[in-house]
Structure formats: structure tokens, C-alpha cells
Amino acid sequence: MYKTRVLTLKKYAIGLLILVITPANAEYQSYGISEQIDYMLVPKTHIWRDNPRMWTIKKYLDSGSKFSLVYALQEADCDRNKLRYRSQTWVIRNSSEEDQLLTDTSVKKWRNLKSELFEEVLHMFLCTYVQEKEDE
């Protein structure tokens, strides 16, 4: 059963802004680009629980695309060479002033890596990334 709901951007703009600007100096790093999509990750969001996790962004470059962005918390299984989504939020383009968000917080099954989606690069980054310690 999926926990899916459609939300208006105006109603939840503050939450989206927090996601976009947290941390305040968020740095995005591209890990692949195709004709239609730029694949980015946010290194400062890297956490390691049972497995490494990080927020990723798919930016749709075609203005005619149904989506403008997809934010996802992805998790890597380093030993089995697999990825899964922990959470996803799609920003749906709308011809009116209000874009919509579609959020799915159900944890997905582990999936094999797809090279055409640059998932091998993402997996390697997740499993080898070490955050720099900030000066105290």
C-alpha cells in the first residue's frame, strides 16, 4: 500500500524551501546527465545508518516534461551492489501558477543498478564518500 498524496506547492512551500536550502550552503554535485535529465546529489546530506543514504535530485531539462524535479532519499547496499528509494517527492509541472507535489514515503525494494541512470556512479559515491570534518 502506497502512502501517496498530492499537495499544492503554495501550501507546503515552506517545507520545500527547507529541503532546498538545508544546509544553508548546500552544494549540488552532478553525477550524470542525459538529453532529458540532470542527475545530482547533495553530498552534505550523506548519512550512514545501517547503509549509506543521501538526497538526490533529478532535474528534468525538457520544459515540456510532466515533472520539473524529483527529490529522493536513496540508500545503498554496498555489499550486494544495490540501491533503493527511502522517500521520493515529484514536483509536477502545472500550467497554472501552482505546481503540485506528489510524495511517496514508502520504502522500496532493493534494485539492481542501471548504468543508463548513472546509478553505478551514485552507488560508488555513497559507499566511498567520507564527509570532511568541519572546523570547530
VMD Tcl script that builds the backbone (N, CA, C; Angstrom):
set m [mol new atoms 408]
animate dup $m
set s [atomselect $m all]
$s set {name element resname resid chain x y z} {
  {N N MET 1 A 0.847 -1.169 0.000}
  {CA C MET 1 A 0.000 0.000 0.000}
  {C C MET 1 A 0.900 1.242 0.000}
  {N N TYR 2 A 0.647 2.149 -0.901}
  {CA C TYR 2 A 1.456 3.350 -1.028}
  {C C TYR 2 A 0.812 4.508 -0.300}
  {N N LYS 3 A 1.656 5.267 0.367}
  {CA C LYS 3 A 1.173 6.478 1.019}
  {C C LYS 3 A 1.418 7.618 0.041}
  {N N THR 4 A 0.503 7.813 -0.865}
  {CA C THR 4 A 0.665 8.805 -1.909}
  {C C THR 4 A -0.382 9.885 -1.746}
  {N N ARG 5 A 0.056 11.104 -1.900}
  {CA C ARG 5 A -0.893 12.203 -1.803}
  {C C ARG 5 A -0.409 13.366 -2.649}
  {N N VAL 6 A -1.315 14.120 -3.115}
  {CA C VAL 6 A -0.998 15.280 -3.933}
  {C C VAL 6 A -1.169 16.521 -3.071}
  {N N LEU 7 A -0.167 17.361 -3.084}
  {CA C LEU 7 A -0.171 18.567 -2.262}
  {C C LEU 7 A 0.083 19.771 -3.150}
  {N N THR 8 A -0.455 20.908 -2.808}
  {CA C THR 8 A -0.173 22.100 -3.594}
  {C C THR 8 A 1.116 22.734 -3.098}
  {N N LEU 9 A 1.839 23.329 -4.034}
  {CA C LEU 9 A 3.129 23.923 -3.704}
  {C C LEU 9 A 2.976 25.105 -2.747}
  {N N LYS 10 A 1.938 25.916 -2.943}
  {CA C LYS 10 A 1.753 27.067 -2.050}
  {C C LYS 10 A 1.598 26.619 -0.605}
  {N N LYS 11 A 0.800 25.603 -0.395}
  {CA C LYS 11 A 0.507 25.144 0.957}
  {C C LYS 11 A 1.751 24.606 1.660}
  {N N TYR 12 A 2.645 24.009 0.906}
  {CA C TYR 12 A 3.825 23.386 1.503}
  {C C TYR 12 A 5.131 24.013 1.022}
  {N N ALA 13 A 5.085 25.265 0.584}
  {CA C ALA 13 A 6.271 25.957 0.075}
  {C C ALA 13 A 7.364 26.061 1.135}
  {N N ILE 14 A 6.985 26.276 2.380}
  {CA C ILE 14 A 7.985 26.396 3.439}
  {C C ILE 14 A 8.757 25.089 3.605}
  {N N GLY 15 A 8.057 23.977 3.601}
  {CA C GLY 15 A 8.735 22.679 3.713}
  {C C GLY 15 A 9.665 22.420 2.555}
  {N N LEU 16 A 9.243 22.794 1.350}
  {CA C LEU 16 A 10.085 22.617 0.176}
  {C C LEU 16 A 11.301 23.523 0.252}
  {N N LEU 17 A 11.110 24.751 0.707}
  {CA C LEU 17 A 12.246 25.659 0.856}
  {C C LEU 17 A 13.269 25.115 1.847}
  {N N ILE 18 A 12.800 24.537 2.936}
  {CA C ILE 18 A 13.716 23.951 3.910}
  {C C ILE 18 A 14.515 22.832 3.261}
  {N N LEU 19 A 13.866 21.996 2.467}
  {CA C LEU 19 A 14.555 20.913 1.781}
  {C C LEU 19 A 15.613 21.457 0.823}
  {N N VAL 20 A 15.266 22.519 0.101}
  {CA C VAL 20 A 16.168 23.065 -0.897}
  {C C VAL 20 A 17.348 23.782 -0.261}
  {N N ILE 21 A 17.148 24.479 0.853}
  {CA C ILE 21 A 18.234 25.286 1.417}
  {C C ILE 21 A 18.912 24.651 2.625}
  {N N THR 22 A 18.542 23.474 3.020}
  {CA C THR 22 A 19.188 22.830 4.158}
  {C C THR 22 A 20.218 21.853 3.664}
  {N N PRO 23 A 21.465 21.942 4.055}
  {CA C PRO 23 A 22.053 23.032 4.803}
  {C C PRO 23 A 22.117 24.311 3.967}
  {N N ALA 24 A 22.332 25.430 4.655}
  {CA C ALA 24 A 22.235 26.730 4.004}
  {C C ALA 24 A 23.176 26.848 2.809}
  {N N ASN 25 A 24.331 26.238 2.887}
  {CA C ASN 25 A 25.291 26.284 1.795}
  {C C ASN 25 A 25.304 24.959 1.049}
  {N N ALA 26 A 24.114 24.453 0.730}
  {CA C ALA 26 A 24.020 23.158 0.059}
  {C C ALA 26 A 24.767 23.205 -1.259}
  {N N GLU 27 A 25.551 22.189 -1.484}
  {CA C GLU 27 A 26.282 22.068 -2.732}
  {C C GLU 27 A 25.727 20.864 -3.472}
  {N N TYR 28 A 25.381 21.085 -4.716}
  {CA C TYR 28 A 24.883 20.009 -5.548}
  {C C TYR 28 A 26.021 19.543 -6.430}
  {N N GLN 29 A 26.091 18.259 -6.637}
  {CA C GLN 29 A 27.137 17.696 -7.474}
  {C C GLN 29 A 26.476 16.810 -8.514}
  {N N SER 30 A 26.741 17.083 -9.770}
  {CA C SER 30 A 26.167 16.271 -10.835}
  {C C SER 30 A 26.921 14.948 -10.897}
  {N N TYR 31 A 26.173 13.849 -11.009}
  {CA C TYR 31 A 26.821 12.552 -11.179}
  {C C TYR 31 A 26.451 11.921 -12.509}
  {N N GLY 32 A 25.730 12.654 -13.348}
  {CA C GLY 32 A 25.401 12.187 -14.686}
  {C C GLY 32 A 24.402 13.111 -15.344}
  {N N ILE 33 A 24.420 13.118 -16.658}
  {CA C ILE 33 A 23.466 13.942 -17.396}
  {C C ILE 33 A 23.111 13.209 -18.690}
  {N N SER 34 A 21.836 13.258 -19.031}
  {CA C SER 34 A 21.367 12.703 -20.295}
  {C C SER 34 A 20.745 13.844 -21.089}
  {N N GLU 35 A 20.137 13.529 -22.218}
  {CA C GLU 35 A 19.495 14.574 -23.012}
  {C C GLU 35 A 18.360 15.234 -22.253}
  {N N GLN 36 A 17.677 14.488 -21.405}
  {CA C GLN 36 A 16.469 14.979 -20.751}
  {C C GLN 36 A 16.628 15.281 -19.268}
  {N N ILE 37 A 17.632 14.661 -18.596}
  {CA C ILE 37 A 17.693 14.726 -17.138}
  {C C ILE 37 A 19.114 14.985 -16.653}
  {N N ASP 38 A 19.241 15.866 -15.655}
  {CA C ASP 38 A 20.498 16.086 -14.943}
  {C C ASP 38 A 20.357 15.388 -13.592}
  {N N TYR 39 A 21.262 14.460 -13.292}
  {CA C TYR 39 A 21.241 13.695 -12.045}
  {C C TYR 39 A 22.217 14.353 -11.068}
  {N N MET 40 A 21.710 14.770 -9.900}
  {CA C MET 40 A 22.540 15.465 -8.927}
  {C C MET 40 A 22.407 14.824 -7.554}
  {N N LEU 41 A 23.431 15.008 -6.742}
  {CA C LEU 41 A 23.381 14.567 -5.355}
  {C C LEU 41 A 23.790 15.721 -4.462}
  {N N VAL 42 A 23.431 15.617 -3.194}
  {CA C VAL 42 A 23.743 16.659 -2.221}
  {C C VAL 42 A 24.679 16.035 -1.186}
  {N N PRO 43 A 26.016 16.174 -1.365}
  {CA C PRO 43 A 26.980 15.484 -0.504}
  {C C PRO 43 A 26.807 15.732 0.991}
  {N N LYS 44 A 26.421 16.937 1.376}
  {CA C LYS 44 A 26.310 17.243 2.811}
  {C C LYS 44 A 25.145 16.526 3.486}
  {N N THR 45 A 24.289 15.878 2.697}
  {CA C THR 45 A 23.169 15.145 3.286}
  {C C THR 45 A 23.526 13.674 3.507}
  {N N HIS 46 A 24.759 13.288 3.222}
  {CA C HIS 46 A 25.196 11.891 3.368}
  {C C HIS 46 A 25.124 11.474 4.838}
  {N N ILE 47 A 24.426 10.382 5.095}
  {CA C ILE 47 A 24.377 9.804 6.435}
  {C C ILE 47 A 24.613 8.305 6.310}
  {N N TRP 48 A 25.127 7.720 7.347}
  {CA C TRP 48 A 25.371 6.287 7.338}
  {C C TRP 48 A 24.657 5.694 8.535}
  {N N ARG 49 A 23.600 4.975 8.278}
  {CA C ARG 49 A 22.896 4.249 9.338}
  {C C ARG 49 A 23.306 2.798 9.157}
  {N N ASP 50 A 22.357 1.923 8.863}
  {CA C ASP 50 A 22.728 0.550 8.501}
  {C C ASP 50 A 23.443 0.557 7.155}
  {N N ASN 51 A 23.025 1.461 6.291}
  {CA C ASN 51 A 23.597 1.644 4.959}
  {C C ASN 51 A 23.720 3.143 4.699}
  {N N PRO 52 A 24.585 3.533 3.749}
  {CA C PRO 52 A 24.709 4.971 3.446}
  {C C PRO 52 A 23.482 5.493 2.705}
  {N N ARG 53 A 23.098 6.723 3.034}
  {CA C ARG 53 A 21.939 7.381 2.421}
  {C C ARG 53 A 22.320 8.796 2.021}
  {N N MET 54 A 21.631 9.299 0.991}
  {CA C MET 54 A 21.884 10.664 0.551}
  {C C MET 54 A 20.693 11.143 -0.271}
  {N N TRP 55 A 20.445 12.455 -0.183}
  {CA C TRP 55 A 19.402 13.055 -1.014}
  {C C TRP 55 A 19.941 13.243 -2.421}
  {N N THR 56 A 19.114 12.894 -3.398}
  {CA C THR 56 A 19.455 13.083 -4.798}
  {C C THR 56 A 18.347 13.885 -5.472}
  {N N ILE 57 A 18.691 14.473 -6.607}
  {CA C ILE 57 A 17.746 15.292 -7.350}
  {C C ILE 57 A 17.844 14.919 -8.830}
  {N N LYS 58 A 16.694 14.701 -9.445}
  {CA C LYS 58 A 16.635 14.559 -10.897}
  {C C LYS 58 A 15.983 15.835 -11.415}
  {N N LYS 59 A 16.719 16.585 -12.215}
  {CA C LYS 59 A 16.195 17.823 -12.787}
  {C C LYS 59 A 15.875 17.558 -14.252}
  {N N TYR 60 A 14.591 17.674 -14.590}
  {CA C TYR 60 A 14.154 17.433 -15.962}
  {C C TYR 60 A 14.424 18.681 -16.799}
  {N N LEU 61 A 15.223 18.525 -17.841}
  {CA C LEU 61 A 15.671 19.653 -18.648}
  {C C LEU 61 A 14.656 20.079 -19.701}
  {N N ASP 62 A 13.761 19.197 -20.088}
  {CA C ASP 62 A 12.734 19.487 -21.080}
  {C C ASP 62 A 11.566 20.201 -20.406}
  {N N SER 63 A 11.307 21.430 -20.813}
  {CA C SER 63 A 10.225 22.199 -20.182}
  {C C SER 63 A 8.850 21.598 -20.464}
  {N N GLY 64 A 8.756 20.681 -21.416}
  {CA C GLY 64 A 7.501 20.017 -21.707}
  {C C GLY 64 A 7.287 18.759 -20.876}
  {N N SER 65 A 8.265 18.429 -20.042}
  {CA C SER 65 A 8.178 17.233 -19.204}
  {C C SER 65 A 7.078 17.383 -18.157}
  {N N LYS 66 A 6.480 16.264 -17.753}
  {CA C LYS 66 A 5.440 16.289 -16.722}
  {C C LYS 66 A 6.018 16.751 -15.384}
  {N N PHE 67 A 7.275 16.417 -15.114}
  {CA C PHE 67 A 7.925 16.772 -13.852}
  {C C PHE 67 A 9.005 17.811 -14.091}
  {N N SER 68 A 9.263 18.641 -13.080}
  {CA C SER 68 A 10.400 19.549 -13.154}
  {C C SER 68 A 11.556 18.993 -12.322}
  {N N LEU 69 A 11.258 18.446 -11.155}
  {CA C LEU 69 A 12.272 17.875 -10.272}
  {C C LEU 69 A 11.721 16.639 -9.586}
  {N N VAL 70 A 12.641 15.756 -9.190}
  {CA C VAL 70 A 12.296 14.649 -8.307}
  {C C VAL 70 A 13.361 14.623 -7.217}
  {N N TYR 71 A 12.937 14.796 -5.966}
  {CA C TYR 71 A 13.830 14.691 -4.814}
  {C C TYR 71 A 13.688 13.283 -4.260}
  {N N ALA 72 A 14.805 12.638 -3.948}
  {CA C ALA 72 A 14.729 11.277 -3.431}
  {C C ALA 72 A 15.814 11.042 -2.393}
  {N N LEU 73 A 15.439 10.367 -1.323}
  {CA C LEU 73 A 16.415 9.875 -0.365}
  {C C LEU 73 A 16.724 8.447 -0.796}
  {N N GLN 74 A 17.974 8.233 -1.243}
  {CA C GLN 74 A 18.357 6.918 -1.740}
  {C C GLN 74 A 19.341 6.271 -0.781}
  {N N GLU 75 A 19.294 4.962 -0.739}
  {CA C GLU 75 A 20.122 4.172 0.168}
  {C C GLU 75 A 20.853 3.111 -0.645}
  {N N ALA 76 A 22.112 2.851 -0.284}
  {CA C ALA 76 A 22.920 1.855 -0.993}
  {C C ALA 76 A 23.208 0.663 -0.098}
  {N N ASP 77 A 23.140 -0.517 -0.675}
  {CA C ASP 77 A 23.629 -1.739 -0.033}
  {C C ASP 77 A 24.983 -2.002 -0.668}
  {N N CYS 78 A 26.037 -1.641 0.033}
  {CA C CYS 78 A 27.385 -1.693 -0.528}
  {C C CYS 78 A 27.853 -3.122 -0.791}
  {N N ASP 79 A 27.463 -4.063 0.066}
  {CA C ASP 79 A 27.898 -5.449 -0.105}
  {C C ASP 79 A 27.201 -6.137 -1.273}
  {N N ARG 80 A 25.926 -5.845 -1.468}
  {CA C ARG 80 A 25.156 -6.523 -2.522}
  {C C ARG 80 A 25.076 -5.724 -3.818}
  {N N ASN 81 A 25.649 -4.511 -3.826}
  {CA C ASN 81 A 25.688 -3.670 -5.026}
  {C C ASN 81 A 24.277 -3.321 -5.515}
  {N N LYS 82 A 23.445 -2.801 -4.593}
  {CA C LYS 82 A 22.055 -2.456 -4.912}
  {C C LYS 82 A 21.711 -1.087 -4.325}
  {N N LEU 83 A 20.631 -0.503 -4.839}
  {CA C LEU 83 A 20.095 0.770 -4.355}
  {C C LEU 83 A 18.611 0.606 -4.054}
  {N N ARG 84 A 18.075 1.516 -3.240}
  {CA C ARG 84 A 16.628 1.603 -3.056}
  {C C ARG 84 A 16.265 3.023 -2.646}
  {N N TYR 85 A 14.996 3.358 -2.916}
  {CA C TYR 85 A 14.457 4.654 -2.516}
  {C C TYR 85 A 13.880 4.534 -1.118}
  {N N ARG 86 A 14.206 5.496 -0.252}
  {CA C ARG 86 A 13.598 5.588 1.069}
  {C C ARG 86 A 12.400 6.534 1.031}
  {N N SER 87 A 12.472 7.530 0.152}
  {CA C SER 87 A 11.411 8.527 0.018}
  {C C SER 87 A 11.597 9.226 -1.317}
  {N N GLN 88 A 10.489 9.631 -1.936}
  {CA C GLN 88 A 10.547 10.382 -3.191}
  {C C GLN 88 A 9.479 11.461 -3.199}
  {N N THR 89 A 9.833 12.611 -3.768}
  {CA C THR 89 A 8.880 13.696 -3.971}
  {C C THR 89 A 9.035 14.204 -5.395}
  {N N TRP 90 A 7.939 14.166 -6.148}
  {CA C TRP 90 A 7.931 14.642 -7.522}
  {C C TRP 90 A 7.312 16.033 -7.548}
  {N N VAL 91 A 7.967 16.975 -8.222}
  {CA C VAL 91 A 7.394 18.298 -8.453}
  {C C VAL 91 A 6.769 18.241 -9.844}
  {N N ILE 92 A 5.433 18.271 -9.884}
  {CA C ILE 92 A 4.689 18.130 -11.131}
  {C C ILE 92 A 4.468 19.520 -11.728}
  {N N ARG 93 A 4.909 19.683 -12.981}
  {CA C ARG 93 A 4.679 20.966 -13.663}
  {C C ARG 93 A 3.196 21.128 -13.913}
  {N N ASN 94 A 2.772 22.347 -13.781}
  {CA C ASN 94 A 1.364 22.639 -13.970}
  {C C ASN 94 A 1.275 23.936 -14.757}
  {N N SER 95 A 0.335 24.025 -15.654}
  {CA C SER 95 A 0.205 25.246 -16.452}
  {C C SER 95 A -0.301 26.415 -15.613}
  {N N SER 96 A -0.936 26.106 -14.493}
  {CA C SER 96 A -1.379 27.187 -13.612}
  {C C SER 96 A -0.196 27.632 -12.751}
  {N N GLU 97 A -0.430 28.581 -11.881}
  {CA C GLU 97 A 0.637 29.108 -11.034}
  {C C GLU 97 A 1.082 28.119 -9.960}
  {N N GLU 98 A 0.241 27.166 -9.621}
  {CA C GLU 98 A 0.540 26.248 -8.533}
  {C C GLU 98 A 1.056 24.912 -9.063}
  {N N ASP 99 A 2.350 24.660 -8.860}
  {CA C ASP 99 A 2.862 23.336 -9.147}
  {C C ASP 99 A 2.370 22.418 -8.041}
  {N N GLN 100 A 2.416 21.119 -8.282}
  {CA C GLN 100 A 1.961 20.178 -7.273}
  {C C GLN 100 A 3.098 19.259 -6.891}
  {N N LEU 101 A 3.015 18.745 -5.666}
  {CA C LEU 101 A 3.976 17.770 -5.177}
  {C C LEU 101 A 3.278 16.435 -5.017}
  {N N LEU 102 A 3.949 15.392 -5.407}
  {CA C LEU 102 A 3.462 14.037 -5.208}
  {C C LEU 102 A 4.526 13.335 -4.376}
  {N N THR 103 A 4.153 12.896 -3.171}
  {CA C THR 103 A 5.123 12.335 -2.237}
  {C C THR 103 A 4.817 10.874 -1.961}
  {N N ASP 104 A 5.861 10.067 -1.971}
  {CA C ASP 104 A 5.742 8.649 -1.647}
  {C C ASP 104 A 6.808 8.349 -0.596}
  {N N THR 105 A 6.377 8.037 0.617}
  {CA C THR 105 A 7.327 7.781 1.704}
  {C C THR 105 A 7.492 6.297 2.004}
  {N N SER 106 A 6.923 5.449 1.175}
  {CA C SER 106 A 7.095 4.013 1.410}
  {C C SER 106 A 8.479 3.583 0.911}
  {N N VAL 107 A 9.131 2.735 1.677}
  {CA C VAL 107 A 10.464 2.263 1.325}
  {C C VAL 107 A 10.321 1.215 0.225}
  {N N LYS 108 A 11.078 1.384 -0.836}
  {CA C LYS 108 A 11.003 0.487 -1.986}
  {C C LYS 108 A 11.936 -0.712 -1.802}
  {N N LYS 109 A 11.738 -1.712 -2.639}
  {CA C LYS 109 A 12.602 -2.896 -2.627}
  {C C LYS 109 A 13.963 -2.543 -3.208}
  {N N TRP 110 A 14.964 -3.324 -2.833}
  {CA C TRP 110 A 16.306 -3.152 -3.386}
  {C C TRP 110 A 16.246 -3.426 -4.884}
  {N N ARG 111 A 17.005 -2.649 -5.660}
  {CA C ARG 111 A 17.019 -2.823 -7.114}
  {C C ARG 111 A 18.459 -2.919 -7.614}
  {N N ASN 112 A 18.609 -3.592 -8.751}
  {CA C ASN 112 A 19.914 -3.655 -9.395}
  {C C ASN 112 A 20.242 -2.290 -9.973}
  {N N LEU 113 A 21.516 -2.007 -10.117}
  {CA C LEU 113 A 21.966 -0.716 -10.631}
  {C C LEU 113 A 21.738 -0.626 -12.132}
  {N N LYS 114 A 21.311 0.543 -12.581}
  {CA C LYS 114 A 21.096 0.789 -14.006}
  {C C LYS 114 A 22.114 1.816 -14.480}
  {N N SER 115 A 23.004 1.384 -15.357}
  {CA C SER 115 A 24.064 2.283 -15.818}
  {C C SER 115 A 23.503 3.457 -16.615}
  {N N GLU 116 A 22.378 3.260 -17.334}
  {CA C GLU 116 A 21.805 4.355 -18.114}
  {C C GLU 116 A 21.254 5.467 -17.217}
  {N N LEU 117 A 21.043 5.173 -15.936}
  {CA C LEU 117 A 20.602 6.181 -14.964}
  {C C LEU 117 A 21.750 6.626 -14.060}
  {N N PHE 118 A 22.969 6.248 -14.420}
  {CA C PHE 118 A 24.186 6.614 -13.696}
  {C C PHE 118 A 24.174 6.105 -12.253}
  {N N GLU 119 A 23.438 5.028 -12.002}
  {CA C GLU 119 A 23.314 4.509 -10.639}
  {C C GLU 119 A 24.606 3.851 -10.139}
  {N N GLU 120 A 25.439 3.359 -11.042}
  {CA C GLU 120 A 26.724 2.804 -10.619}
  {C C GLU 120 A 27.596 3.896 -10.006}
  {N N VAL 121 A 27.559 5.081 -10.607}
  {CA C VAL 121 A 28.325 6.225 -10.090}
  {C C VAL 121 A 27.784 6.628 -8.728}
  {N N LEU 122 A 26.469 6.731 -8.610}
  {CA C LEU 122 A 25.839 7.093 -7.345}
  {C C LEU 122 A 26.174 6.069 -6.267}
  {N N HIS 123 A 26.068 4.799 -6.585}
  {CA C HIS 123 A 26.352 3.727 -5.620}
  {C C HIS 123 A 27.798 3.815 -5.129}
  {N N MET 124 A 28.734 3.984 -6.050}
  {CA C MET 124 A 30.142 4.080 -5.663}
  {C C MET 124 A 30.368 5.293 -4.754}
  {N N PHE 125 A 29.738 6.416 -5.098}
  {CA C PHE 125 A 29.876 7.619 -4.275}
  {C C PHE 125 A 29.335 7.374 -2.871}
  {N N LEU 126 A 28.135 6.809 -2.788}
  {CA C LEU 126 A 27.520 6.549 -1.484}
  {C C LEU 126 A 28.397 5.650 -0.618}
  {N N CYS 127 A 28.984 4.631 -1.219}
  {CA C CYS 127 A 29.735 3.629 -0.450}
  {C C CYS 127 A 31.163 4.047 -0.127}
  {N N THR 128 A 31.667 5.097 -0.763}
  {CA C THR 128 A 33.057 5.500 -0.520}
  {C C THR 128 A 33.196 6.914 0.032}
  {N N TYR 129 A 32.104 7.678 0.083}
  {CA C TYR 129 A 32.179 9.080 0.493}
  {C C TYR 129 A 32.477 9.210 1.982}
  {N N VAL 130 A 33.396 10.096 2.298}
  {CA C VAL 130 A 33.721 10.431 3.689}
  {C C VAL 130 A 33.556 11.935 3.826}
  {N N GLN 131 A 32.669 12.340 4.739}
  {CA C GLN 131 A 32.435 13.770 4.933}
  {C C GLN 131 A 33.647 14.419 5.585}
  {N N GLU 132 A 33.943 15.628 5.103}
  {CA C GLU 132 A 35.008 16.402 5.723}
  {C C GLU 132 A 34.528 16.890 7.082}
  {N N LYS 133 A 35.406 16.815 8.069}
  {CA C LYS 133 A 35.030 17.328 9.384}
  {C C LYS 133 A 35.153 18.836 9.372}
  {N N GLU 134 A 34.110 19.478 9.889}
  {CA C GLU 134 A 34.095 20.932 9.921}
  {C C GLU 134 A 34.946 21.423 11.074}
  {N N ASP 135 A 35.603 22.569 10.848}
  {CA C ASP 135 A 36.442 23.167 11.892}
  {C C ASP 135 A 35.571 23.563 13.078}
  {N N GLU 136 A 36.080 23.299 14.236}
  {CA C GLU 136 A 35.310 23.639 15.458}
  {C C GLU 136 A 35.756 24.953 16.017}
}
mol reanalyze $m
mol bondsrecalc $m
mol representation Tube
mol addrep $m
